[in-house]
Amino acid sequence: MKVVLSTLNAKYIHSSLALKYLKTACNKSNIVGSDIVLKEYTINNDLLVILSDIYSEKPDIVGLSCYIWNIDMTLKLAGLLKKVLPEVVIVLGGPEVSYDPFDVMKTNSFIDYVVQGEGEDTLKALLTALASNTPIHNIEGLSFRQKEEIVVGTPQIIANVNTILFPYCESDMEKLKDKIIYYESARGCPFSCQYCLSSATSGVRFFSLERVYKELEFFIRHDVRQVKFVDRTFNASKEHYLPILRFLAKQDCRTNFHFEIAVDILDNEVLDFLEEVPVGRFQFEIGIQSTYEPTLNKISRHNNWPKIVEHVTRIVSNQNIHVHLDLIVGLPYESYSQFGQSFNDVYQLQPHMLQIGFLKMLKGAGLRNIAEQCGYVFLDEAPYEVLSNNYLTYGDVRKLKILEEVFNQVYNTGRFKYTLEFLIRLRGGNAFEFYHDLSTYWEEKYLHLVSHSSKSIYKYLYDFCCIYHEKEISTCQEFLKFDALMSEKGAVQPEFLSWNQEEWIEEKNEFWRDQDVVRNYIPNYTFTTWRDLKKKYRVEVFSVDIIKYIGQPDKIVNQATPILFSYGQDTTIYQPIAGCDFKKSEGREKYAL
């Protein structure tokens, strides 16, 4: 019996943890005569190419894992498989079919079975029954056809997660070297947020710490780049998560570990520990979603905002952990202006990334039950994204879609840190007002309809400043130039910025030739060649004292300021050059700071 388990991932770098669990569970059972093959594709692959590849395996059974990003394409694939392989058995599983198997099977006659919920035991029982030609009626978590009737099961959970086998093996790792490794140390969530599928179940089930340590050592031994924990709330239990964090902090490795956490439930012991974690070892994703209390109450979510501010500020200030915060557009009671307030509240925390997501009315999530009450209009098909509700018009949602694109281009890229800080201070700190205006300009210029190079974004910001901040345009230019040198390592030099390659060439040459002076900034410096210097360093003279502004952002000082940029493999360091070390050429006024 040939079995193909397959799914369509959203991106090439993604891999399916679910399929690996299923294959491992079924292989361990030694189902008589079974041969199980995994086939992973992406939604960007050609449908007929996928069909051809699965057909070449001549499967008896095809299991397809279904999610909001792949359900439409998966159903098309399943229908085509039934056409070219009329005898093949089609089994669907995953969150996108677990909560409405009747409708899915009624609409798509080519589907034979739906595995609901956590499928390891259910799929194993189904394949065993099919291999031995025994009844399937008593298999829990299974929907099936009985003559003309569709018999619907109930989504299953596995109470003792330690009976679930580790899904990775040595032979997997070479194939996964360029992909994100997904892993879990627990299933379930202690919270019941109504926009999330976790609201459909309750409780958290933890894998044993001894098991977790051993499995994490496996990834470290294979030198993987990132392990992304899929635990819904990784820090649900301190007795579970803190030993894992301590274990990982002690490892000698380059692997980054990504966790979704509730930051407000951390305590001082954990925060003190996090200060000492190696740089780049951990990455935290923190769902804020909204700061508007009526909204949070409606979705059964409690945020301790003072604790969130305190803890995020502390973690970000340590500069050793990447912090990613989330907001959701379209939650109940949150209007356009109220979302702007939530945005400003979260923006002030200055996370490394702030994701603006748009509410999706997921099957099985609690918000589906109050959709009519809140006037929700959303896509009938996956991904069920909200178009409007009683609090946001479609026009509002559309504006926020453009704002999200702009925000991703200028903030989440990390390219414009200092320019954005300057421009938002000109708005009295109102970040949402700034991004609203920038997205309005973006739409007026039809920039939301085309793709952009990093260099072009500098020009768009400059043109925006010419319109909205004409009086400060020369200072805006200097900040854009500073950001280009900090984030692009000198590789991107937009022509419209006032680069001083010629104006200060003699002073720069004199500086680099004075080895003793340069060693005040670069220990062990020795002049080699100009080409070598350009790869590692850059001196640029700014018309304003940017260094002083960064330290005291209440005032701009118009004063020529030379700055040395040193380019490491992963970081850029800037240093002001003292006036006595950067002399004017003969016949020109001595440099003054």
N, C-alpha and C positions, 0 to 999 in steps of 0.2 A: 504494500500500500504506500504509494508515493504521496507525501504531504508537502505542499509549499506554503510557508507562512510568509506573508509579505505586508508591506506598508509603503505609503508615499510620504516621505519626510518633507518638511517645509523647505529645508536647505541641505546642500551637500554635507555641510559640517555637522549636521545632526545625525544621530543614530537612534535606533529604537530599542529602548530598554525592555519594553513589553514583549517584543518578539523573542528576545534572548531568554527572558524568564519562561516563556511558554515552551520554547524548544528544549530548554534544560529540564523542565518538569516532565515533559513527555518522553524524552530520551531516557531519563532515569527510570521510568516505569517499564522500559523494555517492551513496549507494545508490539505484539507479534507481527512480524512482517512489515513494520513501518520504517520508512526512510524519510526523515524530516529535513527539509532544506529551507534556509532563510534567504529571502530576496528583498533587498531594500532599494528603493528608488526615491526620486524626488518629484514633486508636483511640476517641476520644469522639464522632466523627461517626456518624450513623445509617447502618447498613449499606445500607439501601435507597436512601438519598440518594446514597451513593457509587456504587452500582450504576447508578442513573439518570443520574448525571453522566457516568460512563464510557460508558454505552450511547449517550448523545447524540452522542458522537464517532464512532459507527459504526466502531469499530476492526476491522482485520483481525487484528492481533496485540496482545496485552496482556502487558506484562512487569511482574511484581510483585516488589518487593524484600522479603525475609523476615528477620525478627529475632525474638528470643524474646518481645518485647512485642507483636508483631502477628501471629504465625504462625497462631493459631487463627482470627482474624477474616479474615486474608488467604485462607486456604483456603476459608472460607465464601463470601467474595467471588468467588473463582475459580470455585467450583462454580455460583454464581448466574449469573456471566457466561456460562458454557457453556450454561446453560438458556435464557437470553434471546437469546444470540448463538451458536447451535450450531456455526457454522463458524469462530468465533474461535479463534486459536492462543494457548494459555496458556503463557507462559514464566516460570518462577520463578528467582530468584537470591538471593544473600545467604548469610550464615553459617548460618542456620537450616536451609537445605536443601543446603548444599554438602557435608556430611559423611555424609548418608544418603539420597542421591537415589533409590536403589532402593526403600526403604521408603516414601518420600513418594509416588513415582509409582505404586507398587503399591496403596497405600491410597486414592489419589485419581486415579481414571481420567481425570479431566478435565484433568490436567496433561500437556502435550505435550512440554515440554523443561525441563531444569534446567541453568542456567549455574552452574558450580562455580568458586569462588575469585574472583580478580580478573577481572571480566567484560568489560572494555572490548574486548579483541580477540575474545573468544569470541562476544559478542553481535553485534559488527560482522560477523563471519564468518557467523553464523547468519542475520541479516537479509539479507545479500547472497545467501546460498544460497536463501532463501525467495523473494526478489524475482526471482531468475533461474531458479528451479526447477531448481537443481543439487544434487548429493548433499551430505549433511551429515555423512557417516560419518567423515571425517577431521578434523573440527573438534575441536581440543583443548579440554578443560574443559567438554564438553557431554555430558549424559545425555539419551537419547531413546528412543522406542519404535520397534521394528522388528518389525512384525506383532504377535505376541503376546509378544515378548521385550523386556525393558528392558535397553538397553545403557548401562553406567555408565562415565562418564569419570573423570578425575582433576582435582582442584582445581588451577587454574593460577595462576602468579604471573608478573608482567611483569618481566623481568630488568632492562631499561633503563627506569627510570621517567621519564626525561626525554623519552621518546617519547609520554608521556601528556599530553594537552592540558589547559591551564588550563580549569577547568569553569565559570568565571563570566564573564558579559559585562555590558555596560552596562545592558541591559534587565532584568537580574535584580535590580539593586540596589534599585529602588523597592519591589519585592515583598518584599524581605528586610529592609527597614529596621527592623522590629520583631522580627526573629528573630536567633538566634545564627548567626553565619557559621562554618561548619566548614572547616578547611583542613589540609593536611598538607605537611610538608617532607621526609618520608621514609616508607617503608613497611617493615614488619618490626620485629623486636625482637631485641636481643642476648641476652635472657634466655629461659629455658624454664620459667617457672612453670607448674605442672601444672594449676592451676585456670583457666588462661587459654587462649584460642584461639591465641595467639601460639606456644604450645608445639607446634602442628601444623606450623609452618614454621620455618625458621632463616635467620639473616642479616638485615642491614639494607641497604636500597637508598635512596640519598640523591638528592634533587633538587639540581640545581646551585645554588650560592649566587646567581649572577646572576639566574637565573630566580626564585628565592624573593624576592629584593629587589624585583624588578619587580612581582611579584604582590601582595606586601604593600603596596607603594605604591598599588596599585589600591584596596585596602580603605581605606587611610588617606585617599585622595583622596575617597572616598565617605563619609567620616566615620562609619563603622560603630561601634557601641558595643563589641562584643566579637568577637574572632576566637579561636575555640577550636581549637587544634592537636589533631589526632587521632593524631599520632605516638605510638606505644606507649610509647617512652622517648625524649623529645625530646633529652635530653642524652647520647645514646649515643656521640656522637663530638664531642670538643671542637672539632676543626677545622671542624665543621659548625655546631654550635649557638651557640658563643660569638660568631662574627661576626654571626649573626642577632640575638642579643640586643643586641649593641652597635649594630647598625643601628637597631633599634626604639627603643632608649633615646635616640637622637639626634633622633627625629622630633618635630615639633611637632604633637601630635594629642591627642585625648581617648580614643582607642581603647584598650581593655584587651585584653591577649593572655594566653590561658590555656594552660598547658603541663603535661603529665604528666612528672614527672622522677624520677630516682633520686637523692635528695639526698646520699647518702653518697659518691657518686663526684665531687662537685664538689671543686675545689681552692681554695687561698687566692686565686689570681688572680681566679677567678670570684666568690668571696665578697666580695672587696674591691670588685670592679666593681658587684655587686648593691647595695652600700651607697649608691651614687650614682644609682641608677635613679629616675626621677620617680615620685612617689607614684601608685599606681593603674595604672601602666603594665603590670605583670606580675601574674599570678596563678599560683601553683604548686599542683598536686595531686600529693601524694606518697603512694604506696601502701606502708604499713608492713605491713599485713595481720596480723602476729603478731610477738611478741617471744620466743616460745618456740622454742628452738633445735631440739628434735626435730621440731616441726611444720614449721619452715622447711626442714629437711633433707629431710623427706618430700615436700614440694612443689617441691623443686629451686630453692629461693630462698635467696639469701645476703644478709643484712642486716648491715652493719657498724654495730651499735647505738651504740657510742661516737661514731662520726662522724655518725650521724643526729642524736643529741642535740646535739652541738656545732654542726652546721650549721643545723638547724632553729631552735635557740635564737638563733643569730646573726641569721638572716634575720628571724625574728619581732621581735627587738629593734630592728631598723632601722625598723620601722613604715611601710614603704613598699610592701610586697608582701603580698597576701592569701595565706595559707597554709592549705591544705586537706589533712588527713591522712585515710587510710583504714584501717579494720580489717575483717576478714572473720570472721563467726561460722560455725563448722562445719568448720573445717579439721582434718585428721587430728591426733590425739593431744591436741587442746586441749579440756579439760573446761570446765565452767562457771567453776570457781574459777581455772583457768589463763587463761581468756579475761579474767577480772577482772584478773589481773596484767598481761596485755598492755594492757588498757584503762588501768590506772593508769600504766603506763610511758609510754604515748603521751599521756595526759591531762596529765601533768606538763609537757609541752612547750607547753601552752596555745595550740594552733593556733586560727585564726579559725573554722575549722569542722573537726569530727571526724565523719566518716561511718562509721556502723556498717552494714556490708553483710552480707548473708546468702548463703552459698555457693550457687552454682548449678552443677549438674552439666552443663555445656555439652557439646553434641555436638562431638566433635573434640578436647576437652580431655583431658589425660592422666589426670586424676582419675577419669574414667569407667572407666578400665582397672582401677582398684583399688577400685571401689565396693563390691564384695562383700567383699573383704578387710577393709575398714574398717567394714563393717556399715552402709553408707549406705542410708537410706530417704529417697526424694525424690519430688517430684511427677512423675508419668509424662508429663505434658504441660508445655509451656513455661509458666513459665520454669524448670522443673526444680529448684526451690528445695529445699534440704535440710530434712527434717523431723526427722531424728535420725541418729545414728551410734553407734559403739561407745563414744564419749566424751561425748556429749551426748544426754540423753533428749529426747523431744518436749516434756516439761514445761520443761526447761531452755531449749530454743529459744523456746518460747512466752513465758517470762519475759523473755528478751532482746529479743523483738519488742516487748513493752510498754515495756521500758527504752529501746529505740531511739526509740519515739514520744515518751516523756517527755524524753529527751535532746535530741531535735530541737526540742521546744517551749521548753525552758528554756536550753540551752547554745547550740545552733546559731543561734538567733534573735539572740543577742548582747544580749538584754534584761536579763539578770540577772547580769552579770559580777561585781559586787562582793558581792551576796548569796551567790552560789555559792561564791566564795572564802572568805567568812566561815564558811558552813555546813560546808564541807569541812575547814577548819582545826579546827572543833569535833570532827571525826572523826579527828583526827591525820593529815590529808592523804589518807585513804583515799577517793578519789573514787568508786570502784566500789561500796563499801559504802553511800555516800550515795545514789547513783542506784538501787541495788537497793532500798533502803528507800523512796525516793520512788516508784518504780514499783510497789512493793507497796501503798503507800497509794493510788496512782492506780487500781489494779485493784480494791481494796476499795470505792472510791467509784464504780466503774463509769465512770471518766472516759475509759477507753480505748475506750468505745463511742459517744462523742459528740464533736462538734466544739467548739472553744473560741475565744473572743475573747482578744485580748491582755490585756484587763482581768481576765478570769476567771482567767488563769494566776497573776496576783499573789495572788488570793484562795486558790487551791489551795496555793501555796507557804506562805502565811501559816497556813492551817489545818494543813498538814503540820508546820510549826514548833511550833504549839500542842501537837501530840501528841509529837513527837520532841525538841523543844528548848524545853520549857515555861519553864525558868529563864531562857533568853536571849530570850524572845519580844519584849520591848520593844526590844532591840538589833536583832533580826531585822526588826522594823517599820521601823527607821531605815534599814537597808540596802535594804529594798524601796523605800522612799521615795526614797532616793538614786538607785537604778537607774531608777526611773520618770522622774525628772527628767533623768537622763543619756540614756536611750535613747528616751524618748517626747516629749522637749522640752516637758514640762508638759501635753501633750494628754491624757494618761491619768492621772487622780488617783483611785485606788480609795478609796472612802469609808471603809473600815475602817482606813486609815492615818491617823496623827496629824498632819494638815496644820495649820500654824499661821497660817492666813489672818488670823484675828482677834487671836490672842494677841500677835503682834508687829507689828501693823499700824502703830502710831505710830512705832516704831523704823525700820521699813522706809521709811515716808513721809519721815521726817527724813533718812535716808540718801540717798534719790533726789533730794531737793531741794537737797542740798549738792553743787553741781557740782564744786567743787574736790576734795572727798573722793572722789567717784565716779571722777574722772579718774585717781586712783591705780590704778584697776582697769580702766577703760575709757577709753583715751586719746581726746581730742577729744569726750568726752561732752557733750551738751547736752540738757537736759530739754525734751521736746516735749509729748507727751500720755501719760496713763496707759495708754491702749490701745496706743500704739506701744511703750511699755516692755514690756508683757506679751507682745508678739510676739517680742521679742528677748532678754529677760532674765527671771530669776527669782531672788529671794532667799528662802531657806528656812533656818530655824534648827533644827538637829538636837540631840538630847539627848545624843549621844555625839560624840566628836571623830573623825569618820570620816576626815578628812584625815591625822591622825596615825596611825591604824590602817593606812591604805593604805601609808604610808611605813615603819611598824614594826608588822607584823601580829601581833606576839606579845602585844599588850596592848590592851584596850579602856578608854578614859578616859571616864568619865561626866561630860561637861561640855558645856554649851550652846555650840553652834558655828554661827555664821552662815556660809552659803556662797552665793556668787554664781555662777549658771549663765548662760553666754552662748551663745546659739543661732545658729550659722552655718548656711549652706545644707546642708553635709554633716557638720559636726562640732559637738560640744558641749564647751565648756571650763568647768571649775569652778575657783573661787578662794576660799580662806578670807578672810573679812573681818576685819580686825584689830579688837580690842576698842575701841580709841580711835576708830575710825571708825563704830562701831555703838553709839550711846549710848542709855542708858535714859532714858525720859521722866521728867519731874519727879515726885518722890515715889517713884520706884522705884530699887532698888539698881543702881549702875553695873555695866554689863556686864563680866564678868571672863573672861579667857581664861587 
